[in-house]
Amino acid sequence: MAKLTIRGVFSTYKTLADGSRKTYWYHRATGKRLPGNKGSAEWIAAYVEAEKLPIRNTGTVAGLIRNYVMGRKFTHTKRGAPKAESTLKEYRRMLTAIETRFGTLPIKALESPRVNAIFIDYHEEIAFDRPREADNRMTVLCAVFNEAKRRGEITRNPLDGFERAYISNRAELIWTEADITRFMIDAPLELQQAMILAIHTGQRYGDLIRLRWSDYDNDVIRLVQSKTKAKVPVPVSAALKRMLSSMPRQGPFILTRADGRPWHTERNDKELGKSWRRHMASAGFYPKPFEELSKEEKQQFLHFNDLRGTAVTLLTEAGCTIQQVCSITGHTLDSATRILRHYLASTEAIARSAILRFENAPETSFANQLQTGPQSNDRKRQER
């Protein structure tokens, strides 16, 4: 049976007296409430009728949001590739919250610099305990305003240059040899496999759990990255090939749980991350249970995603050029500098490698021959 996809609706939630959570659906363009459960005959009939009604909120922020959601800028990346459904779902969630707060704000108000304070106050209000969420909401609203400006609906974007509340610098958070050894000891086999695959490919979590055996031809792993849609060939190292050759093929996916089930479903791809954190807790990586850590505290510890930066660091320590690193990670050459700035930590191995090359390069031989010598009598008299 074909899956029904209906656009132009949004939901709100209410916790009832008995503690249960009730969902209410609305038609975005008209604001009309849609009764019943989404997809029911009653709900579909109300939706069809709402589509016939005059569009509300013309000349308001809600109208700008509606135009953005219905356009290509919302559904596709700058490269023209379709955005992942999970990304669109997250954008819709944030835009629903934004529309609830600012939907009735007239477009004319956006032309006044004084409206900036309204958005700054909202940003700071959310950032008080959820800085990343606050930044994400401003980012998506900024995209709405940019598109509205491009279409000539507004003349200025009041969020241009907004200051982010959440600052994450994970450049120095890489898995060291000691960290990896500590994790691998007593780790379940399926987690050891995930560690080795991540270290030897430098790919993202979401792409790793979706890698299929059909992507591997016993020499190269070929994948299309879900975030960038870039086609990336990753030659398999000898160590990775040994592991892959010894693994039973329990299904279409390379990484699976102990019982052969994939780590992801249509609605959930977090199970590997949960198992990963449970083992890190048992291996003593956290001072207390992970669930008891604050968001700020969680950012201080290693994550699975830090293995991507670790792979970049190891490749660089091995003497790979930026172009070679990018050919494996899948980034474009234009972003090479950002890759190194974001992922590459300064390590002693890199420094030692640099000095070794300095000592042995013909071009620097003169510098390596420099020595101190005795001072002449004239020089000694001048100093006196």
N, C-alpha and C positions, 0 to 999 in steps of 0.2 A: 504494500500500500504506500502511495506517495506521501511524503511528509508535507503538511500544509504550512507554508510560510506566509505570514501576514505582517506587513510593515505598517508603520504609522500608528502604533498603539503603545501604551506604557502602563505600568502597574504601580500600585502603591500597596503598602502593607499596614495592618493594624493588629496589635496584640489584644485579644479579647479578655474578658474578666476571668475566664477559665484557664488562661494561659496559652490558648491556641492562637495560631497566626492566620489571619484571613487576608486573602489577596483581592484587590479591587482593580479592575481593568478600565482604561479610558481610551477613547479615540483622540489621538494627539491633536489633529487639526481642528476639531470642533469642541473638544473637552467633554463630550458626551460619555456618561458612564455606560459600560457594556455589562449587562447582567449575566450571571452564570459563570461557569468555568470556561476558560479559553478553549475554543474549538467546539464547544457544544452548539447544538442547533439554535438555541436561544441567543447565544453569544454572537454567532455568525450573522443571524438575522439583524441584530442590533448594529453590528458593524456595517452591514450593507446599507442600512438606513442612514447611518451616520455619514457614510461616504457621499450621500446625496445632499447633505446639509451645507449651508454656506460656511466657508472657512472662517474661524475666529482668529482673534489675536493678530490681525494684520497690523503692521506698524509697531509690533512689540518684540521683545527678546524671544518670546515663545515662537513667534513667526520666523525669526532668524534661525532658531534651533530646528524648526520643522523643515525649512529649506535646506539646511545643511544635511540633516539625516536622510533626506530624500535624494541627495545629489551624489555624484561619483566621488567627490572628495572624502565622503564619509566611508564609502565601501571599498575604496582602492588606495593603495600606497602611492607614493610619489613616482615609483617605478612603473605603476600601472598594474601591479599584481593585486588580486583580491585580498582583502584583509581577512585574517582568520576569524571564524565565527565567535570564538572566545573573546577576541579583541572587540568586536562589534558589540557583544553582549555587555562588556565592561563599560564601553563608551555610552551605551544606552542607559545603563544604571546611573552613571554620573550625570548625564544630561537630564535625566528625570529629576534628580535632586536639585540641579541648577534651575530647571524650569519651575519647580515648586517655589523656589526662593525669588527668582527674578523674571518669571514668565510674563508678568503684566507690566514690566518696566518699559516705557515707551522708547522707541528707537531714538527719538529726538533727544532724550536725556543723555544718550551716549556721546553726543557732540560736545557736551560740557565737561571741562576738566574736573569739575567738582564731583562727577560721578565716580572718578577713580577711587575716592575714599570709601565708597560703598563696597566696591569689590575688594579693596585692601582689608577692610574690616571683616568681610566674609572669609577671606583667605586666612586671616589671623585667628578667627574664631575656630575654624576647622583645624588649623595647624597647632592649636594649643595641645591637643593630645594625639592628632593624626597628621603630622606634617607631610608625609608622602601623599596621603589622600588629598590634602589641601592643594598640593602642587599639581596633582593629576587633574583635579577638577578645573583649576585655572588653565592648565594646558589645553584641555578639550574645549573650554569656553573660548580661549584665545583662537583656536582653530575655527570655531563658529564665526567669530568676529572677522578673522582674516578672509574667510570665504565671503562673508557679507560685504566686506570692503571691496573685494575683487569683483563682486557682482554689482557694485555701485549702490548698495542698499544703505551703507553708512560711509562716512568720509574718514573716520579715524577709528583705530582699535584701542580702546581704553586700557587694554592689558599688555600693550607693547612694552617689553622690557620688565615684566613683573619679576620681583625677587623671590627666588625659591626659598622655602622654609626648610626643606630637607636637603642636607648635604651629605652625600655618600662618597667616600673615597676608599675604595677597596683595593687600590693599586698595590698595596703592600700585603694584602691578605691572600697569600698563596699557600698551597699545601707544600710543606717542606718534606724532605725525605723522612724525617722523624715522624711527622704527622701521618704520612701515608703508611709507614710501617706500623705505627700505633693503631691505625684504623684497620689494617688488613689482618692483624692478629685477632683470631677468633671471630672475624666477620663472617656472616653467612656467605655461602658460595656465590649467590646471586648478586650480593653487594660487592664482592671482590671483582666479579666480572664487570659490573658497572664502573668501578674505579679504573680498571685497566683500559676499558674501551674509551672512557673519557680522557684519560691521560694521553693515550696514543692517537686520538683523533682531534681533540680540541673543539668538539661540537657542543651545542647547547643541550640542556636537559631534555627539552621537548622533542628534539630531533633524535636524541639517543634512544629514548624509550619507544620511538616509532621506527627505528631502523629494522629493515626486514632482511631475511637471509637472501632474498632475491636482489638486494642492493650490493651484495658481496660476491665477487667472482673468483675468490681464492687468491686474489692479488690486490684488488682495489675495491674500496667501498665508495659507491657513487650515490649521492643523495641530493635532494633538492631541499634546501633549508626552508623551514616553514615561515621564518620571519622575513627573510629577504627574497625568497624564491630563487636564490642563486643555486646553480648546479655546481656541486663541489665534488671532485674526485680526490679521495684520500688514500694514497698508497698504504698498504698495510705493513707495519713493521714486523720483524721476525717474531718478537715476543707476542704481539697481538695475534699473529697468524697461528702460533702454537696454541693460544687459548681458544681461538675460534675453532680450530681443528678438533680440539678435545671436548667441545660442548655438544651435548645432544640437541638436535633440532626438534624442540617440543611443539613448535607452532610456526607461524609465519614471521614472528618477531625474534630478533637476536636476544634481547634482554627480556627475561620473563621472571615471574615469581618461582618459588621452589616447586609449586605444583604445575608449572607450565602456563599459567594464565598470564596474559600481558599486563604490564604495569599501568596501562591506561584504558579508560573506557571513553565513550562518546562525551560523557559529562564530567569525568574526573581523571586528571593525570597527575595527582599529587601523592599516590601511594608509595612510589619509590622514595620520594622525599621524606615521607613519614617514617618509613623503615630505616632510611639513612640516619635520620636524627635519633631514632631510638637506639641504634647501635652506637652512635657518637656519645650518647648519654651513658651507655653501659661501659664505653671505653674511657670515660672520665674527661671528655672534652668540655663539659659544662660543669659549673660549680653547683648547680641545682637543676631540678627537672626543667626541660626546655619550655614547658607550658607556663612555668612560673617566671620566666625571664620577661622583662619589659621589651618593647620594640627596640629601644635604644641598645639594651644589653645584647639582644639577638644579633645586632649588626656588628658586634665586636668579635664574633666567633666565625669560624670557617663554615662555608656553605658548599653544597654540591656544585653550584654555579661557579665557585671560585676555581674549580678544576680547569675551566676553560682558560683562565688567566695563567694557571700553573703550566698548562701545555704550551702557551705562548712563551713563558719564561724558559722552560726547558728547551724549546726549539732554539731560542736565542742563545742560551748558554752553550748549545751544541754548535754555534757558529752560523746558524741560518740567517739569511738576509731577510729584510722586511718583506720583499716580494715572495720569498719562499714560505714565510710564516703565513702570509695572507692567502697563498694558494691552498693551504690546508684548512685554515679557519673559515675561509669563504668570504672575507671582507674584500672590498675593492682597494686598489692601491691608493686611491685618494684618501682613504680613511686610515692608512698605515700609521701615520703619526698619532692619531687618536687611539689606535689599538695599543701602541706602546705606552702612551701616557696613561691609559685607563687600566691596562692589564699588567704591564711589565714592571715588576718591582726591581729595585736595584739590589743585586745579590753579589756575594763575594765571589761566586764562580765566574760571573760575567766580568768583574773587575780583574780577577786573576788572568782570565783569558785575554783581556785587553793588554795587560802588562806583558804577558808572554809574547803577544804579537809585536808590541812595541820594542821588546828586547831583541827580536829576531828579524825584524824588517830591515832590508838594506837601506831604505830611505831614512831610517832613524839611527843608523850606526854611529854617526857623529855624536849624537846625544849620549849614546851608551858608552862612548869612550872618554867622556869628560871626567876629569879627576882634579882634585885640588893639588896645588904645588907649592913649593917654598916661595916666600916673598923675597923680592930683591931688597938690598940695603937702602936704595933710594926710597922705595915704598915705605919701609919701616921708619925712615927719618921723617917722611911727610906725615905719617900718622902721629909722630911725637909732636 
